[in-house]
Amino acid sequence: MEQLFSSVNSFFDFIVPISDFMWNFPTNFKWYANIPILGNFAFSILLLVGTGIYFTFKTKFVQVRRFKTGLKTIIKKKSGDVGVSPFAAFLLSSAMRIGPGNIIGVTYAVSVGGPGAIFWMWVSAFFGMSIAFSEAVLAQLFKERKDKEFVGGLPFYGRKIFGNRYWVGVLLSTIFIIYALFNLPGQTFNLYTSLGSVAENLTGQTFGRQSIVYYVIGIAIILSVALTVFKGLRGVTRVTDKVVPIMAIIYAGIIITLICINFKLIPYFFVSVFKGAFTPEAIFGGGFGICLAQGVKRGLMSNEAGQGTITMAAAISENDHPCEQGFIQAIGVFLDTMIICTMTGFVIVMASVWNGEAGVVWDVIKESKLSIYTASVAYLVPGVSLDNAVNSILSLCYAMFAFTTLIGLVLFAEISVNCITRDKKAIMAIRGLGAIVFVPFGVLSVLAGLELGNVWYISDMVNIMVVFSNVPILIVGRHIILKTLNHYEHSNGEKFVSKDIGIETEYWK
């Protein structure tokens, strides 16, 4: 078994330098890296932030003006029998956004860039809300009906915007399917290890990767994912409708309680964040640019604004106007970053594990971001007896974050294949690849005691490929987005017909 996984890692060795180059370009060139501040920013980050600033001003700060409208739209009931409700679509997109990145990503940002990274995470999320609005509008505009469901998203609107060329849809669908499937082993690893942590906290024992406990967990993961995704869209949304609110409320409740118990440290949090945003500690690299880059990158990678990865959820909803789902998706970014990620930030900064003040040996835990997080939680929990219980519950929330992301990835890959073919065999093939090939692959890697580092690099590479595919499409389609928003504002959200903005779509006739 170990030889098999070693061979897989070796096979994908060539991916590592390609992934690094794409993510870091042009910071991997000395002449660019020597530029003060700017030299810390990769093109991908500049592209995402720049696009967010552009859409924020062109839409006249739609994420602020229409925030209340979005809240009202979320609870709107379906009027027909096609698609899902706006609330169900919101929960599905939240299931993808609220994932392990909300804990590990924020912990990484603070441990590398200092507390100031949280401030720049807020800034990037604010502008990212306008990108989420824009891509959701396109997803709604160019969605297509399939029986009693809607399908749509990046491959669909990309194909239409580029002259309805079939090969464009095929290319974008292929990129997204690869992105989704190759993210499954990593998310399975997150789910698996967090459940293992729960078992150890509850029993007070340490279990090896070859123990019966890990085999039971592995089998449970494979069966639960398969049983969910083979039920299709409605099966997945039934799970996310229940799991997302529960895990978000439990996680938020515990973190808010810890913050209230340690309320004397709240001023310290804000002072550290705002001071660190402009004068980060030398121990964290000494660069304003490092702090800024980490906050922007981790914020955008957590809320996924601009990646096009949430557009499938935006497309499946029944709405009276395409902008309605745009308002909702902007709120999704707010929930993910401004609330969930900020809560993690409170825990990490207030506990002071990141700077060694909490008495934890930093050199021992700094390589494991989950260890930094759990050590921070333990520091804030009053009394040793509650430590294991609180960390067990938070680890379970972390596991649920990973599980909903897992089933969402398989579903979105399934939706993407509809842009290529509506053949049921192709749909079942995607479900099978996800549930009984890639998820078990992640399970076996854990049992073998391997990290499969190169598979993570594949995820990173395809992730940036999705960004480079989606953002240019948003820029090319900007006039359609702005015309649709203008229609909403002038008609006060009345029933939308695509001809009113000079285009013709399959659904909005």
C-alpha positions, 0 to 999 in steps of 0.5 A: 500500500505504501509503495502504491501511494509513494508511486502516486506522489512520484508520478505527480512530481512534475505538478509541483513546480508548475503549481508553484509558478502559476500561484507565485507568478511573477513573484518568482522573478527577482526583479519583481520580488524586489519591488517594495510591497507590490513584489509580494503580490502574485498576479492572481491576487492582483487580478482578484482584488483589482476585479473586486474594486472595479465591480464595487465602484461600477455597481455603486457598492451594490454589496452595501446598498443591496445587503438588506435586499439580499437578506429579504430575498434569502427567505423568499419562498419558491413559486414554481416546481423547478429548481430549489429555493433561494435559501436552499441555494444559499445553504448549498453555497455556504456548505462550500464556502464554510470549510476547513479553510475558515479554520486552517486558512485563517490560522495560517494567515495569522501565523505567517503574516501576523494579526494584521492579516485579518484586517486585509482579509476583511478588505479583500472580502468586502471587494470580493462581495461584488465579484460574488454578486457578478458571477452569480448574476451571470450564473442565473442569466445563463442557467438552463432547465433540466427536468425539474432542476436548473443547471448552470454556472461557470461553464455555461455562462463562459460558453455563452459569453464567448459566442456559444462555442461548444468547445469553450463549454467543454474546456471550462467543464473539464477544468472544473471537473478536474478541480472538483475531483482532485480536491476530494482526497484533500477534503477527505483527509481533513474530514478523516483526521478531524473525526479521528481527533474527535475519537481521541478526545472523547476516549482519551486514547491515541489511535494509530492510522491502522487501528480499527477505529480509523478503519470504521471511520473510513468506511463510514465516510465512504458510505455516507458520501456515496449515499448522499451524492448518488441521490443527486441535487435534491439529496445533497441539498437535503443534507446541506439544508440541515447540516449547514445551519446546525454546524454554523450555529454550534461553531458560532455559539462556542466561539462567541462564548469563548470571546465573552468569557475572555472579554478582557482580551477583546481590546487586545484583538483589535489593537493587534489587528489594526496595528499589525495591518500596517506595522507587522512584527519583524518575527513574521517576515517584517514586511507590510507586503507579507501581512497584506498578501496573506490576508488577501490570499486567505480571505479570497481562497476561503470565500471563493469569490472570483473562483467561479466555484460557487456559481453552480449553487447560484444557478440552481435557484428559482428567482424572479430576477437574476440579481436576486441571487447576486445579492444573496451570494454577496451575503455568503461572502460576508458570512464566510469571511466577516463572521466565520473567519473573524471568529477564528481570528479572535481565537488565534489572536486572543490566545497569543499562541502565535507569538509564544505568550501563551506558554506553548512551544511555538517551534513544536506546533507551528508546522501544524495549523490545526495544532495551533488552533486547538492549542489556542482554543485550549488556552481560552477554555476555562478549566482543563476539564472542559478542554477536551469537550470543547475541542471535540465539538469544534473538531466535529464542526470542522469535520462537518465543514469538510463533509459538506464541502466534499458532497458539494464538490461532487455535485458541482462536478455533476452539474458541470458535466451537463454542459458537455452532455445530459447523458445519465451514464455520464452523470453517474460516472461523475458521481462514481468517480467522486464517491467510489474512486477519489474519496476512497483514495483519500481514505486509503492515503490516511490509512497508509499514514501518508500526506499525499503532498503532491495531490495537494499541489494538483488541487492548488494548480487547478484552483488557480486555473479556475480563477484564471478561467473565471475572472476574465469571463467576468471582465468580458461580460461586465456590460451584461452584469451592469445592464442586469443590475440597472434593469433591477434598479429601474424596474424595482425587481419586477419580472425579468426578460433577457431581451430587456437588456439586449440578449436572449437566454434559454430560461429568461425568455 
